Amino acid sequence: MTSDIPTRLLGGIRVIVATRAAFAQSMVDDWHRCQSAKGSWRPKLSFSANGELLSRNARDPDLALLLDDADTIDADGQPMVLFSRFWPGRPLPERIATTDFFHDAARAAEAAGMRFYLLGGTQAVAEKAAAEVHRLYPRLAIAGYRNGYFDESERDGVIAAIQAARPDVVWVGMGTPRQHVFSVYARDRLSGVTWIKTCGGLFDFIAGRHSRAPGWMQAAGLEWLYRLALEPKRLLRRYLTTNFHALYLLFTRSERH
């Protein structure tokens, strides 16, 4: 992991110790560095971690290798933040939930004059998300958008289209591990891009297809329970197999200083 931001090992994954505002500012700072690099900048990979990713990282060596390529991994899970506050060591100042961080990043990018590309979801969701971002941030340039449903034979064409759009940040929302595989593959095939940021189901939230948990549930680390109530068939098995394992990993694979 290459970053100027302090990090801490939690559950086997090294996550950044930063506020959302500071993380958004680091994106702008990297953009200025990219502009000065005159073509020599290598896009930074920015991933996010929650309980599911902690568990999958420990079980899946291929995913662990992909995560090792990240320049930054932020804590998208509130239980990780809460754990960091009583376990010896530097506490995380706040959760960097991608659905919240996107708006910090959008405001910072709008002020700086940066360009975003949205990759993921269905075409209808990507289009609606792009329209909503434009409504919320009219001065933020959306360099392009497209759905995340393509196979490996189309991948280079997708990357070529993104390159032609000249974005500064590419938001990749295609689920784990597909979004990580794409990001690692694309980073050395995209020149002039500052960040490649994975974002899971972000576009569904922006487009209004999914709702967030109430604030008190988010603060208590219970947003997973809210999502489980909405999609029990899809999420019950996942949470049963990852939540307790993630808790075990937090106790056994976290730094104590």
Buried (B, 14 or more C-beta within 10 A) or exposed (E): BEBEBEBBBBBBBBBBBBBBBBBBBBBBBBBEEBEEEEEEBBBBBBBBBBBBBBBBBBEBEEBBEBBEBBBBBBBBBBBBBBBBEEBEBEBBBBBBBBBBBBBBBBBBBBEBEBBBBBBBBBEEBBBBBBBBBEEEBEEBBBBBBBBBEBEEEEBEEBBEBBBEBBBBBBBBBBEBBBBBBBBBBBBEBBEBBBBBBBBBBBBBBBBEBBEBBEEEBBBBBBBBBBBBEEEEEEBEEBBEEBBEBBBBBBEEBBBEE
